[in-house]
Amino acid sequence: MPSWNELLDQFAALSDEAKGPWLIEQMNLALARVSGLREDRNVILYGSAFLQKPQAPAPSLTITHEDINGLMSVMFGMDWSKGLTLILHTPGGVTNAAETIVAYLRAKFATAVEAVVPTYAMSAGTMIALSCERVVMGRQSQLGPIDPQMPVGGRFVSARAVVEQFDRAVAEIKTDLTVAHAWAPILQSMGPALLQEAQNALDYGESMVARWLASGMFANEGDAVERGAAVARHFNDATTHKSHGRRIDRVEADGVGVVTEELERNQDIQEAVLTTYHLMTIFFEQSPASKLIWSSHHRTWMKNLVMLAPPAAS
């Protein structure tokens, strides 16, 4: 398997005219190899340039409702009976968009979808991964907590933190009424509906993932509902994770019941997946692309950053 540096050296040695066609050819070959090694499944790479372009606007990097257009485009003409290998690299995004994506994938492939996570599939990306029949992860791969983030006071905070702060305030005021004045400005800033919105968001995401797990990953288990609920509860437990960006590796995911597969178990598959990943990073570094959906059927959909020219001097 060529390393990232070796692939970059090969790319740099080409003429400017040859670089684009070379990247396209190599990506198509890599995805075809993944397909052949995964029993001729359809393969889709869903990748984000959040590591290469961290200052880009969030909708250009995260899971949004627009992504369904990309999936519809690259999935055209696929044989749905062959199932899908979904290579995920994303910081997360809109929960409702993840729900739409999962519904669309299941409408086409039922539950014959496996997720492959070369490095990161966080937040809403973790939700999508947990909707699959298995999650293929390497030692370097990570999932993340799924507790929803809410805009409060100009920044995003965990919905769980909102609920826990209110519960703490109630408990302290019941114990000592003199602390009520200290809590008053904090509770007023939360607004009348924020607490309910936070609780609704927590319940919505957790129950949705629990249903996906019960009907997908654990569908053939006698205790599918209970197992699904337990796994979803763990990933939604911000009290335990402390940070929405916390790393949940393969060992932890496997330990709480997620059906995982070691990427390193098959050297050929590991090489094909990581070559795909390395090519994706070069593509993001060498082009305006901020989001990429690419299929083993040579169909692509890209989200490009719009580079605005500076205003002309007057």
C-alpha positions as CSV (number, residue, x, y, z in Angstrom):
1,M,0.0,0.0,0.0
2,P,1.5,3.4,-0.9
3,S,1.7,5.8,2.0
4,W,0.2,9.3,1.9
5,N,3.6,10.7,1.2
6,E,4.2,8.2,-1.6
7,L,0.9,9.1,-3.2
8,L,1.6,12.8,-2.8
9,D,5.0,12.3,-4.5
10,Q,3.4,10.5,-7.4
11,F,0.8,13.3,-7.7
12,A,3.4,16.1,-7.5
13,A,5.6,14.5,-10.2
14,L,2.8,14.8,-12.8
15,S,2.1,17.8,-15.0
16,D,-0.7,20.1,-14.0
17,E,-2.8,18.7,-16.9
18,A,-2.4,15.1,-15.7
19,K,-3.0,15.6,-12.0
20,G,-6.8,15.7,-12.1
21,P,-7.2,12.7,-14.3
22,W,-4.7,10.7,-12.2
23,L,-6.6,11.4,-9.0
24,I,-9.9,10.4,-10.6
25,E,-8.4,7.2,-12.0
26,Q,-6.7,6.2,-8.7
27,M,-9.9,6.9,-6.7
28,N,-12.0,4.8,-9.0
29,L,-9.4,2.0,-8.8
30,A,-9.3,2.1,-5.0
31,L,-13.1,2.1,-4.7
32,A,-13.4,-0.8,-7.1
33,R,-10.8,-2.7,-5.1
34,V,-12.8,-2.2,-1.9
35,S,-15.9,-3.4,-3.7
36,G,-14.1,-6.6,-4.9
37,L,-12.8,-7.3,-1.4
38,R,-16.3,-6.8,0.2
39,E,-18.1,-9.4,-1.9
40,D,-18.8,-7.1,-4.9
41,R,-20.8,-4.6,-2.8
42,N,-21.6,-1.2,-4.0
43,V,-19.2,1.3,-2.3
44,I,-19.7,5.0,-1.5
45,L,-17.1,7.3,0.0
46,Y,-18.7,10.1,1.9
47,G,-15.9,12.5,2.9
48,S,-15.5,16.0,4.4
49,A,-12.5,18.3,4.3
50,F,-13.0,19.4,7.9
51,L,-9.4,18.6,8.7
52,Q,-8.0,20.3,5.6
53,K,-10.3,23.3,5.6
54,P,-11.4,23.9,9.2
55,Q,-12.3,27.6,8.6
56,A,-14.8,26.8,5.9
57,P,-18.5,27.5,6.6
58,A,-20.1,24.6,8.6
59,P,-22.6,23.6,5.9
60,S,-19.8,23.0,3.5
61,L,-18.2,20.5,5.8
62,T,-21.0,18.9,7.8
63,I,-23.9,16.5,7.2
64,T,-26.8,18.6,5.8
65,H,-30.0,18.0,3.9
66,E,-28.3,18.8,0.7
67,D,-26.3,15.6,0.9
68,I,-29.3,13.6,-0.1
69,N,-28.9,15.1,-3.6
70,G,-25.4,13.8,-3.8
71,L,-26.4,10.3,-2.6
72,M,-29.2,10.1,-5.2
73,S,-26.7,11.2,-7.9
74,V,-24.0,8.7,-7.1
75,M,-26.4,5.8,-6.4
76,F,-28.1,6.0,-9.7
77,G,-27.9,2.6,-11.5
78,M,-26.7,0.6,-8.6
79,D,-27.8,-3.0,-8.0
80,W,-29.5,-2.7,-4.7
81,S,-29.4,-6.4,-4.0
82,K,-25.6,-6.3,-3.6
83,G,-25.7,-4.2,-0.4
84,L,-23.5,-1.1,0.4
85,T,-20.2,-0.4,1.9
86,L,-20.3,3.2,3.2
87,I,-16.9,4.7,3.9
88,L,-17.5,7.6,6.3
89,H,-15.3,10.5,7.2
90,T,-17.2,13.4,8.8
91,P,-17.3,15.6,11.9
92,G,-21.1,15.2,12.0
93,G,-23.9,17.6,11.3
94,V,-27.7,18.0,11.3
95,T,-29.5,15.1,13.1
96,N,-32.6,15.5,10.8
97,A,-30.3,15.2,7.8
98,A,-28.8,12.0,9.2
99,E,-32.3,10.6,9.6
100,T,-33.1,11.4,6.0
101,I,-29.9,9.8,4.8
102,V,-30.5,6.6,6.8
103,A,-34.1,6.4,5.6
104,Y,-32.9,6.7,1.9
105,L,-30.2,4.1,2.3
106,R,-32.6,1.7,3.9
107,A,-35.2,2.3,1.2
108,K,-32.6,1.1,-1.3
109,F,-30.5,-1.5,0.5
110,A,-32.8,-2.4,3.4
111,T,-30.3,-3.1,6.3
112,A,-27.6,-4.5,4.0
113,V,-25.3,-1.5,4.7
114,E,-22.0,-1.6,6.5
115,A,-20.0,1.4,7.6
116,V,-16.2,1.7,7.3
117,V,-14.5,4.4,9.4
118,P,-10.9,5.0,8.4
119,T,-10.4,7.8,11.0
120,Y,-13.4,9.9,12.1
121,A,-17.2,9.5,12.0
122,M,-18.4,11.8,14.8
123,S,-21.8,13.0,16.1
124,A,-24.4,12.6,13.3
125,G,-21.8,10.5,11.5
126,T,-21.8,8.1,14.4
127,M,-25.6,8.0,14.2
128,I,-25.3,6.9,10.6
129,A,-22.6,4.3,11.4
130,L,-24.8,2.8,14.2
131,S,-27.7,2.4,11.7
132,C,-25.6,-0.1,9.8
133,E,-25.3,-3.8,10.2
134,R,-21.6,-3.5,11.3
135,V,-18.9,-0.9,11.7
136,V,-15.5,-1.6,10.4
137,M,-12.8,0.3,12.4
138,G,-9.1,0.4,12.6
139,R,-7.0,1.1,15.7
140,Q,-6.9,4.7,14.7
141,S,-10.6,5.0,14.0
142,Q,-13.1,6.8,16.2
143,L,-16.8,7.4,16.7
144,G,-18.1,10.0,19.1
145,P,-21.0,10.9,21.4
146,I,-24.4,11.7,19.8
147,D,-25.8,14.1,22.3
148,P,-27.2,17.0,20.4
149,Q,-25.6,20.5,20.5
150,M,-27.7,23.6,21.0
151,P,-27.0,27.3,20.3
152,V,-27.0,29.1,23.7
153,G,-25.6,32.5,24.2
154,G,-23.7,32.6,20.9
155,R,-22.1,29.2,21.3
156,F,-23.1,25.6,21.1
157,V,-23.6,23.5,24.3
158,S,-24.7,20.0,24.9
159,A,-28.4,19.5,25.4
160,R,-27.5,17.2,28.3
161,A,-25.6,20.1,30.0
162,V,-28.7,22.3,29.7
163,V,-30.9,19.6,31.4
164,E,-28.3,18.9,34.1
165,Q,-27.8,22.5,34.9
166,F,-31.5,23.0,35.4
167,D,-31.7,19.9,37.6
168,R,-28.7,21.1,39.6
169,A,-30.4,24.5,40.2
170,V,-33.6,22.9,41.3
171,A,-31.8,20.6,43.8
172,E,-29.6,23.4,45.2
173,I,-32.6,25.8,45.6
174,K,-34.7,23.1,47.4
175,T,-31.8,22.6,49.8
176,D,-31.1,26.2,50.4
177,L,-33.4,29.0,49.2
178,T,-30.7,31.6,49.7
179,V,-28.9,30.4,46.6
180,A,-32.0,31.2,44.4
181,H,-30.7,34.7,43.7
182,A,-27.5,33.3,42.3
183,W,-29.3,31.0,40.0
184,A,-31.9,33.5,38.9
185,P,-29.9,35.2,36.0
186,I,-28.7,31.8,34.8
187,L,-32.2,30.3,34.6
188,Q,-33.6,33.5,33.0
189,S,-31.0,33.3,30.3
190,M,-32.1,29.8,29.5
191,G,-35.5,31.0,28.4
192,P,-38.9,29.3,28.9
193,A,-38.6,26.7,26.2
194,L,-34.9,25.8,26.1
195,L,-35.1,23.1,28.8
196,Q,-37.9,21.3,27.0
197,E,-36.2,21.7,23.6
198,A,-33.0,20.2,25.1
199,Q,-34.9,17.2,26.6
200,N,-36.8,16.7,23.3
201,A,-33.5,16.8,21.4
202,L,-31.9,14.2,23.7
203,D,-34.9,11.9,23.5
204,Y,-35.3,12.3,19.7
205,G,-31.7,11.3,18.8
206,E,-31.4,8.5,21.3
207,S,-34.7,6.9,20.5
208,M,-34.0,7.1,16.8
209,V,-30.6,5.4,17.0
210,A,-32.0,2.8,19.4
211,R,-34.7,1.9,16.7
212,W,-32.1,1.7,14.0
213,L,-29.9,-0.6,16.1
214,A,-32.9,-2.8,17.0
215,S,-34.0,-3.1,13.4
216,G,-30.5,-3.3,11.8
217,M,-27.4,-4.3,13.7
218,F,-29.4,-6.4,16.3
219,A,-32.3,-7.5,14.1
220,N,-31.6,-11.2,14.5
221,E,-31.2,-11.0,18.3
222,G,-33.9,-12.0,20.7
223,D,-33.2,-8.9,22.9
224,A,-32.8,-6.5,20.0
225,V,-34.8,-3.7,21.5
226,E,-33.0,-3.8,24.9
227,R,-29.6,-4.0,23.2
228,G,-30.4,-1.1,20.9
229,A,-31.6,1.0,23.8
230,A,-28.4,0.3,25.8
231,V,-26.0,1.2,23.0
232,A,-27.9,4.3,22.1
233,R,-28.0,5.3,25.8
234,H,-24.2,5.0,26.1
235,F,-23.5,7.1,23.0
236,N,-26.0,9.8,24.2
237,D,-24.6,9.9,27.7
238,A,-22.8,13.3,27.8
239,T,-22.4,13.0,31.6
240,T,-20.0,10.1,31.0
241,H,-18.3,11.4,27.9
242,K,-17.8,15.0,29.2
243,S,-16.9,16.3,25.7
244,H,-18.9,16.0,22.4
245,G,-15.6,15.5,20.7
246,R,-14.5,12.6,22.9
247,R,-12.9,9.6,21.1
248,I,-14.9,6.4,21.2
249,D,-12.6,3.8,19.8
250,R,-13.2,0.3,18.5
251,V,-12.5,-1.3,21.9
252,E,-15.1,0.8,23.7
253,A,-17.7,0.5,20.9
254,D,-17.3,-3.3,20.9
255,G,-17.4,-3.3,24.7
256,V,-20.8,-1.7,24.8
257,G,-22.3,-4.1,22.2
258,V,-21.6,-2.4,18.8
259,V,-21.0,-5.1,16.1
260,T,-17.5,-4.1,14.9
261,E,-14.9,-5.6,12.6
262,E,-11.2,-5.0,12.8
263,L,-9.9,-3.2,9.7
264,E,-6.5,-4.8,10.3
265,R,-8.0,-8.3,10.1
266,N,-7.6,-8.3,6.3
267,Q,-4.5,-6.6,5.1
268,D,-5.9,-6.2,1.5
269,I,-9.0,-4.5,2.8
270,Q,-7.0,-2.2,5.1
271,E,-4.8,-1.2,2.2
272,A,-7.7,-0.5,-0.1
273,V,-9.6,1.6,2.4
274,L,-6.6,3.6,3.6
275,T,-5.5,4.2,-0.1
276,T,-9.0,5.6,-0.7
277,Y,-8.7,7.8,2.4
278,H,-5.3,9.1,1.5
279,L,-6.5,9.9,-2.1
280,M,-9.4,11.8,-0.6
281,T,-7.1,13.9,1.6
282,I,-5.0,14.8,-1.4
283,F,-8.1,15.7,-3.4
284,F,-9.2,18.1,-0.6
285,E,-5.8,19.7,-0.3
286,Q,-5.4,20.2,-4.1
287,S,-8.9,21.4,-5.0
288,P,-11.6,23.7,-3.8
289,A,-13.7,20.6,-2.8
290,S,-15.0,20.6,0.8
291,K,-17.3,17.6,0.6
292,L,-17.1,14.6,-1.6
293,I,-19.5,11.7,-2.4
294,W,-17.9,9.2,-4.7
295,S,-19.2,5.7,-5.7
296,S,-17.5,2.6,-7.1
297,H,-19.7,3.1,-10.2
298,H,-17.5,6.2,-11.1
299,R,-20.2,8.7,-10.1
300,T,-19.2,11.7,-8.1
301,W,-20.8,14.7,-6.3
302,M,-18.8,17.5,-4.9
303,K,-19.4,20.5,-2.7
304,N,-16.9,23.2,-3.6
305,L,-16.0,26.3,-1.6
306,V,-16.8,29.5,-3.4
307,M,-13.6,31.6,-3.4
308,L,-14.7,35.3,-3.6
309,A,-12.3,37.7,-5.1
310,P,-11.3,40.7,-3.0
311,P,-13.1,44.0,-3.9
312,A,-11.4,46.1,-6.5
313,A,-9.5,49.1,-5.2
314,S,-11.4,52.4,-5.8
